[in-house]
Amino acid sequence: MKKWLIVFGAAAFMLAGCNEDAGDVQEPVGDSFEDSGGPSSASEEGEDGGEGETVDSGEGASLYEENCLSCHGQDMQGESGPGIAGMGEDEVMNAIAEGPGSMPENLVEGEDAEAVAAYVAEGGE
């Protein structure tokens, strides 16, 4: 009798995992109503009047400290690497991708690179 209960329980457990939606990632619940044409917390009004992605400045600062500070310095004036203070986001993104001088290329990538570029372009603020 116990064997049947174990077999039945295991079969029920396995069948429950065969749901067609199993493993799908659900969208987070939040204030954003971007799909309805309203503002999103993930975007902000840019200087040119268009919408642009915002970058978490705390994340940029943390990534800069972890990957860039030792060469470019706390004030971005340079240490063992060149000063990068005053560089724009595009310049920083190009430098990250190309890895000029002794800097390794693609030291940070994707959203991390964007966060670092925004942080540097904003002067570390």
Secondary structure, DSSP 4 states (H G I P E B T S, - for coil): -HHHHHHHHHHHHHHHTT-TTTTPPPPPPSS--GGGTS--TTEEE-TTSSEEE---HHHHHHHHHHHTHHHH-TTSS-SSS---TT--HHHHHHHHHH--TTSPTTSS-HHHHHHHHHHHHTT--
